[in-house]
Amino acid sequence: MAFSDLDLLVVGDANPDVIVSGAPRAPAFGQREHLVDAGHLVLGGSGAITAHGAARLGLRTAFVGRVGDDPAGTFVLDALARAGVDVSACVVDPGAPTALTVVLADGADRAILTAPGCLDRLDAADVPPELLRRTRHVHVSSYFLQPLLAAGLPGLYAAARAAGATTSLDTNDDPSDRWQGLDEVLPLTDVLLPNEREALALAGTDHLDAAVRVLAARGTTPVVKCGGDGALTVDGGEPLRVPAVTARVTDTVGAGDSFNAGLLAARLRGLPVRRALEVAVACGTLSTRAAGGTAAQPTWEEVTS
């Protein structure tokens, strides 16, 4: 096995997020103008936010994704590079624009509008083999938004594991609502990181405890993000729950991705399962202190003090 000079390689989506806070539930068309509480232009994309949070927590982190040859792509790569994320292997695609997301936030709830741009052009073949040989862990985000990456993911994970790395996957939402295609991937995925709704959909059940058992039986370890109810996983075949911590929430955008970063940082530092889950919950909670997914991401010292 090659020397690992990277802790984490994240492969997935990156885009600017335009967050509109205090948005009306049903915006009026007819060229009517609404005044809202606030608007922010921030780094978005589950993969990019996870990579940013991991670097903030002290992990040596690289990110592979696709952006367009446009100002939005420059914005994304600059934001990641300023956080200390290695973006040298990112693909700048002249044939399609950078993805763009508008988040209409109403308290803790939100609607998400995404123009996918070049997201669906990201391919497992875009990941340089030497990066797989250099890293301790590979994390992939937004499975259902990136069909070429999804198709090549079993091979990518098999190669990562052959090089000695562990793997994780956050599928995020499936806009088609089919939730299929994971049979080959899950046995190669060390940690699956859905939220509660995604876990139920992936497992095809209405009961979370049953969903965790079903997903674990498919060859992975599910770690389910339950928002204000904390998180749930399995340890030694038994369910393990960690409660949420009290917080004054400004914005929940990207909280699940900050949770991902915290869990991976804790696991890569060798912490026991319960403590790793506590760190992950704390990271997700602390990230809600400011608008956007990255502005309030904690350091390792902050989250463990």
Phi, psi and omega in degrees: 000138181288158176297134182263104176261001172242140173277321191217132169245120177255131178238124180164214192268147176211134181195159168289142170253129168257108185260121179250109183268141182076029181288145176293148180296328180226088180303138181276128174276198185081025178062031175277146180249132178248139171267135182239174185292317185195160173221141183221140172254114188220168175293132179229183185096129183303315181295315182295318180294320177298315179298317179299315180294323179295318177296321178299328179275003174098005179279141173285108196236138171238153180229135174238123176202186177239137172228161177280166176274071189207171181301327179295321177293320177299318178303313182296309184295322178295318180297318179292316181297321178297332179277356180094012179274134177283114181248018186296337181263003177294147180263124172264111190262114180282353187265354181205151182284162172296142175299154180218134180238136171250123180252118176264104187260132176230093186064230181277352181259159180202153169250142187237122178245119184237127167268111193292337178052236183269009182306316186283003176266349179294129185237147175304331179291347176287345182275115180298131180305328181293333176293322178297325181283343184263348191250156178272335185210143177240125178242135179237140182238160171055055182306314188281348177270352189228078188297325179293319177296317180300318182296326181265003187293321177304317178294321179296315180292323177298319178293320178298314180295322178298331178274000176098005181271155170264171189223154173212159184216130167245105183293331191058194187286155172250103182301334178281345181062028177264324174059045183240169171097009186259003187300321180280334187278317189300320178295344178260005183254113181293320182225127175255132191237063178276162164275180187298314181297319180293321179298317179297318181292317180296324182272343181071040180218162179261002185240125188295317179301319178294321180299317179298318179295317180298314181293321178296324180291344180270006169104013180231170172254108179281137171235110190259128178272121187246022176059235181294351177260010175088230184209159183222136173216188173239142179220117184063031179083356182247146178294143178228122181246142173234127183286162174284163176255152182290137180205153171266113190269127172265318187197129181265003180301127177079003182298321178294327178287324174293325172303312179306312182300318180295318180296315181294320178298319180292316179297317181290341173269002174080020181287150177296164189303309183298317181293322177298320179292322177297318178297317181298315179299318179297318180296316178297319182292313182297331181291344182276002183286345182218163181291143179089169187276345189240341189299326184248017178299135186276162167277168177297319180296320181294319186280340181251003182279000000 
